[in-house]
């Protein structure tokens, strides 16, 4: 599961509330003057269990999502390590190829001028390689740190949204209990409780959508920054390589012309 999927999934707690509220539809049926007291008593007796069930569902879902976040965080670290390992292997292969190329050039160098040109070429290219790698490593490091910080921030936002939802549900239950004590008609209590729960669900849904969008935007910004930094490093390297190759060719051409 990706982090973006995690952010989407946390809202399931809101859906569960609707199920819990609807567990006893007969309690909210149309009442008559003769049975209003009995139905109010039945509903009021169940209000605590409804609240407790909602509370348990929220806590269980929060625990599950917490475990998922830990797994996601571990996977991010693992994938990052694997990519760095692949990068190092790729670099080793390119180091070997460059060494082979330098040896070929040295074999072709016959005059002192050509030998010096090959030595300068190798030194300047290796310096350019080091500069490029430093820039690429920094771009990767900044990206990874940014992703980890973003994940932590968005999970905190998601947890806050769930906490706010839970508080709203608690308030809705408390209001319903107060209405029971005041002798309000059960149908009216049911409607008010349903509206309050719906409002809490809507707020949670809006929070989820806001977190999802901001996560996507900030991730894209991090990717763009990384991509731009790496492309710039490659462009600078290619420019240096082209210049050094031209200078090397010129030396060999001048020597061949003598």
N, C-alpha and C positions, 0 to 999 in steps of 0.2 A: 504494500500500500504506500502511495506517495503522500507527502505532506499535504498537498492540495486536496487529496481524497479525505484525509483525516479531518481537515477543516470542514468539509462538506458533511461528514458523518456525524459530527457532534450534535447536530440539531435533532437527532432522532428522539431525544428525551422529550421534546415538545409533543411529538406525535403520540407518544405513549400516554400522555396525560388525558387526551381525548378518550382513549380506550378505558382508562380508569374511571373517568367521570361517567361513562356510559355503562358501567357494570350493573347498575340496578335501575333500568328504565322505569320499572313500576313505581319507584319512589317518586318520580317526577311526573307521573300521569296526572291527568286533569282531576282535581280533587272536588269533592262536594262538601257542603257544610257539615255533614254528619261524620265524615271520615278525615277531616283536615287535621285534627289533633293527633290521630294515630299515625298518619303518614308523616307529619312533621316530626313526631317522636322517632319513627323508624329512620328517617333521613338524618336527623341529628345524631342518632346513635351510630350511623355509618360514616359521618363526616370525618371523625378522627381516623378511621381505618383508611378512608380515601386519601387523606393527607399523608398517612404513614406509607401507603403503597407508592404514592408519587415520590415521596422522599427516598424510599428504597430504590426505586427505578433510577432516579437521578444519580444516586450515589454509585449504584452498580455500573451504570453507563459511563460515569466519569472515571471510575477505576479502570474499565476496559479501554477507554480512550487514552488514559494515562499510560497503560501498558503498550498501546499501539504507538504512542509518541516515542516511548523509549526505544521501541523496535525501529522506528523510522530514523531516529537519531543515530542508532548503531549502524544502520544500513548506509546512511550518508557518510559516516566515518569510514566504513568498510569500502564503499565504492570509491571514495576519495583516495584511499591508500592503494587500491588496485590500479586506478588511473595513473597515479604517480609512479607506480612500479612499471607500468607499461610505457610511460614516458621515458623513464630511465633506460629501459631496454632499447627503445627506439633511438635514444641518444647514443648509446653504446655502439649500436650498429652504424650510425652516421659517423661517429668518431673513427671507427675502423676504416670506413670507406675513405674518409679524408686522409687518414694516414697512408693508405694505399696510393692515393692520388699524389700526395707529397713525395712519396718514394719514386713514383713514376716521373715526376717533374725533376727530381734530383738526378735521376739516371740520364735524363735528356740534357741536363745542364753540363756544358763542357767548359765554358770560359768562367773566369772569376766573376764577371758581371752577371752571367746567368745564374751562377750558384748563389750570389748575393741576392739576386732578385727572387729566387725561389725561397730563400730563408726569410726575406722580408714579407713575401706573399704569405707564407705559412704563419708567421708571427701575427700579421695583421688580420688574417682570417680567423685564427684562434681567438684573438682578442674580440673580434666581432661576434663570434659564436658565444663567448662568455657573456658579453653584453646582452645578446638576445636572450640567452637562457635566464639571466637574472631578471629581465623584464617579464618574460613569460611566467617564471616562478612567482614573481610578485603579483602578477595579474591573477594567477590561480589562487594564491594565498588570500588575496583580498576578496575574491569571489567566494571562496569556501567560508571565510570568516563572516562575510555578509549573509550567506545562506543560513549559517548556524544562528546568527543573531536574529535574523528574520524569523526563523522557526520558533525560537524561544519567545519572541515578542508576540507572534500570532497565536501560539498556544496559550500564552497568558491572556490575550484578548478573548480567546474562545472560552477559557475557564471563567473569566470575568462575566462573559455573556450568560453562561450557564448559571453562575452564582446569582446574577440579577434575575434570571428566569425563576430560579428556585425561591428567591425572596418574594417575587410577585405571586407565585403560587401559594406560598405560606400566607401572604396577606389576603389572598382570595379565600383561602380556607378559614382564616380567622374571621373575615367579614361574614362568611356563611354561618359560622358558629354563633357569631353575635346576633345574626338575624334569627337564628333558631331560638336563642334565648329571649329575643324580643317578641317571639310569637308570629313572625312573618309567615305568610302563606308559602308552603314548600315549592309551589310552581314558580313563585317570584324569586325564591332563593336559588332555585335551579337555574333560572334564566340569568340571574346576576353572576352566579358562579361560572356558568358557561361563557358568558361575555368576558369576565375577568381572565379566565384561562386562555380564551382565544386571543385577547390582547397581549398576554404574556408570550404566547406562541408566535404571534405576528412580530413582536419586538425581537424575539430570538431569531426568527427567520431573517429579518432585516439585518441583524448583526452578523449572521452567518454569511449573507450575501456580500455585505460590506467587507468582511474579512477576506472572503474568497477573491473579490476584485482587487483589493489592495495587495494581497499576496501575489497575485498574477502580475500586477503592474510592477511591483518592486523586484520580483524575480527577473522579469524581462529587463529591467533597468540594470540589474547586476550582470546579466548575461551580455547586454550591449556593452557595458563598460569593459568586461573581460575580453570580449571579441575585439573591440576597438584597440585595446592595449596590445593584444597579441598581434593583430594585423599591423599595427604601427611598428612593433619590434621586428616583424618579418620584412616589412618594407625597408626599414633602415639597414637591415642585414643585406638584403638583395642589392641595395644601392652600393654598399661597401664592397660586396663581392664583385659586382660589375666593374667598379673602378679598379679594384686590385687585379682582376683578370686582364683588363685593358693595359695596365702598366706592365704586367708580366709579359703579355704578348708583344708589347712594344720592345722590350729588352731583347727577347729572343729574335724578333724581326730585325732589329738593328745589328745583332751579332751575325745573323745569317747573311746580311747584306755586305758584310766586310769581306 
